[in-house]
Amino acid sequence: MTAKPRTRITRDNTAVLLLDHQVGLFTGVRDIGVAELKHNVVGLAKAALVLGLPVVAATTARDSMWGPTIPELRAVLGDLDIHDRSTVNAWDDEAFVAKVRDTGRDHLVVAGLSFEVCASLPAIAAQADGYQPVVAVDACGTFSHHKREAGLARLTALGIEVSDYATLMVEIMADNADPRANDVYAALDMPFSTLMGQVAAGFAK
């Protein structure tokens, strides 16, 4: 694929890639609280499913090194096949890339652990193949603040967008009049929007 001009992410052109949110890797996370990271990853997955976005999930060496997907995410994904691989960069695994290609989407929301490897390396490779990736940084974690800073600097230098998980899903939803809007906000579980929902419910009584 060749590079394309940037276009908006929508529910018709976007897939979500969830990479290596595994129990063993979570034990090393130091740049974000583990509970907050789990909350964000689960919120991203839930909102993606509410919006009807295809989700492609993968692990690396789950039976020998890094363990299974965290149970909170596994529960949200239900019977979705989580592809296991040996390659460091998921984009080096032909079966994984085929799963992404089969979605028919050329915009990718990417989240992974570790941020600078499991999320960033596939995003970089996907961009080179003509996809338009954006990394949801708060649904990623890594093993030091220095690694996060270095990863962000690299993505910036390469022109790869970063954002937060909630903004990306709300951007895709696009309209608060959407009949799924309440379900999207509930899935995202942002403290501010949850509180505002409670305020609105109080006024409705």
HELIX and SHEET records of a PDB file:
HELIX    1   1 VAL A   23  PHE A   26  1                                   4    
HELIX    2   2 VAL A   34  VAL A   50  1                                  17    
HELIX    3   3 PRO A   71  LEU A   77  1                                   7    
HELIX    4   4 ALA A   90  ASP A   92  5                                   3    
HELIX    5   5 GLU A   94  ASP A  102  1                                   9    
HELIX    6   6 PHE A  115  ALA A  119  3                                   5    
HELIX    7   7 SER A  120  ALA A  128  1                                   9    
HELIX    8   8 VAL A  137  ALA A  139  5                                   3    
HELIX    9   9 HIS A  145  ALA A  157  1                                  13    
HELIX   10  10 TYR A  165  MET A  173  1                                   9    
HELIX   11  11 ALA A  181  LEU A  188  1                                   8    
HELIX   12  12 PRO A  191  ALA A  204  1                                  14    
SHEET    1   A 6 ILE A  82  ARG A  85  0                                        
SHEET    2   A 6 VAL A  55  THR A  60  1                                        
SHEET    3   A 6 THR A  14  LEU A  19  1                                        
SHEET    4   A 6 HIS A 107  GLY A 112  1                                        
SHEET    5   A 6 GLN A 132  ALA A 136  1                                        
SHEET    6   A 6 GLU A 161  SER A 163  1                                        
END                                                                             
